[in-house]
Amino acid sequence: MLENITSVQQFHALIGSTNVVLVDFYADWCEPCKWLDKILDQVVLEMPEKCVIAKVNVEILVTLGDDFGVKSVPVLLLFRNGFEVWRMNGFMMAADLLEKLELFSRET
């Protein structure tokens, strides 16, 4: 499932209620973010059932970007049971992201 985050409250509710959440901090003008969108579309089709992908536009939800120290985009954060467990600036290919999601979803 892919979820667009529109509020800080929605973000915290999602990471607190879902086992594994991959968060994509992005901006509409960012070209690498657009490349990552295509990769995330592939990941959604194959990702483990317990996982959710959330997208946070740092130009709209500035406080969330600030809270997590996002200085450039894209940034991927992985939350497990509400806690940040992995972070990456930039992006990785779909197979590598799926491997991360599978690893952390097995650990829950």
Summary of the structure (lengths in Angstrom):
residues: 108
radius of gyration: 12.5
end to end distance: 18.0
largest distance: 35.6
contacts: 320
relative contact order: 0.24
helix: 42%
strand: 28%
